[in-house]
């Protein structure tokens, strides 16, 4: 099975995540997309919502899609969520699958700096999503790494979890920025209100 991996804090998950996942699934003929909420990503601060709350929001957001799955693989481990650990565990647990890690074009440019990138590409490949204002520089990657990176198209959506949390703090509408189920969950749980 060809599986796309969509990692992130999902604090909260929003329509941009879902549109990107569906676009990549269709464009690259992936059979499933697995959403992996990160425990503690190495490049971000700790999430504001609890792990179980972020899982619940992802589960509600993807419930109606037959090819979308929630994986708690990174949350089940403790400590910082390094991609190499995830790649290794996915390969060991699901040797029959091929995995394609979905990242933004800005992250493609930084792949040579990723912790143990040489091992990561032994277990999975990357689909880099182009975004307006972020140059595609995969051609500048070393040949051994370039062979594991393909480009994916992403419609321009100027949306981020940070903006959504800010709107919640300011008691502004987040309707249509997140799935209706996620909006309801955030309101009922009073998430992101200070």
N, C-alpha and C positions, 0 to 999 in steps of 0.2 A: 504494500500500500504506500502511496505517495502522500506524505503528511507535511503540512505546513505548520511551523511552530511560531506562535505569536506570543512573545514574552513581554512583560511590562509590569509596572506596579498596578495598573488599572485602578487608580485612586482618584476618580472613578473611571470605569470603562465608559467610552462615549461613541457616538456615531462614526467618528473618524476611524477608530479601531475596527469597527464592524465593516465599514465600507472598504477599508484597506484589505481586510481578511477576505471578503467576498471577491474583490477585484483580483487578488492574487490567486485565489482558489480557481477562479474561472480561467484566467490568462495562462496559468501554468499547469492546468489540468490536475490539480491536487484533489485527492479523494476526501481528505478531511483537513480541518484546521484545528489544532489544539491550542487553547489559550492557557498559558502558564503564568499565573500571578507570581511575581518574584517575592522572595522572603525579604532579603536586604540586598538590593542591587548595588554593585560596587561603585556606580557613578552617580547615585542619587541618595537623598536623605531618606530616612525611614518614612514609610507611608503614614498618613494621618488616620485612615480607617484601619481597623483591626484586620488581620489576615482573613478571618472568617467572614467579615463584612465584605471585603473585596471579592472573595470567592462567591458569596451570595449574589452580589451585583453582576458578576460575570455569568453565573448560572442563569440568572433571570434574563440577562440580555441575549443570550444565545439559545434559550430554550426552544424557540420555534424553528431553528435551523437544523436540518437533518445531518449536515456535514460538520457542524461546529461542536467541539467537546471542551470540557473543562478538565485540566490536569493540575493536581496539587503536588506534583513531583517536587518542585522547588520549595514549596511551603512545608513539605514533610521533612525536609532536611533543615538543620539549624545552621546559622551563620550566614555569611555573605553568599549570594547566588552567583557563582561564577559559571559562565556558559560551558566551560570545559567539563565541569562536574555533571551538568545537565546532559551534554552531548554524550558523555561516557555512559551515563545511566540509561538514556534512551536506547543507545546501541545495544547495551547488555540485555535490557528487558524486552526489546522489540526488534530482534535481529532481522525479522522479515520485512520491516518497513524501511523506506528511505525518507530521511528527514531534511527539510528545507527551512532554515531559520529566516524569518522575515524581519528585516531591519530597514531603517531609513537610510537614504543616500548619504546623509552626513556621517552615519556610523560606518558605512562602507569605507570611507576615507580613512577611518581610524583602525580598521581591522588589523593592520600589522602590529598595532600596540596592544591588542587584546591578549589577556593572560593565557598562555599556552595555546595560541592560535594554531600552531603546527599540529597539535593533537585534535583540536576541534574539527578541522577540515578532514580528518580521517573518519569522522562519524557523521558529518552532515555538510550540506552546502548552504549558501546564502542567496536569498532573493532580496536585492536592494531596491527599495521603492524610491523612485525619483520624486522630488518635491520642488516646487517653484522656489527659485533663489538659492538652491543647493546644487552646486555643480556635480556632475557624475564624473568621478575620477578613478573609476575602476581600472582604466588603462594604465594608471600610474602604479598599480599594485605589482608586487613581484609576480613573475609568471606562475610560480607554484601556487600562489594564492588566487590569482586572477581566474584560474581554471575552476575555482569553486564558487564563483560569484556570477550571478545573472541579474539582469536588470528587470524590474517590474514597473509597470505604469501605475501611477496613483493620481486620481483627480485632486486638484488643489482644494483642500479643506482646511481653513484656518481655525483649527479647534485644538484645544489642549485640556488635559485634566486640571492644570493649574488655573486656567480661565474658569472652568466650571466650579472649582472650589471657591474661587474669588466671588463668583456670582452668587453662590450659596451664602457666603459670609455677608454679602450685601443685600441678601433677600431679594435677588433678581431671578427672573424666570430662567430655567434651564430646559424648558420644553423644547423638543426637537433636537436638542444638543446631545441628549442621552435617550436611550429607549424609554418608553413610558413606564415600564416596570421598574427601571433603575431610578427614574425621577421619583416615583412613588416611594421606593425604598429609602432613598436619601431623605425625603421629607419626613416619613414616618419615624426614621431613626435619628433625625435631626443631625445628620452627618454634616461636617464642615461648617457648622455654625459656631461662632466664637462667643 
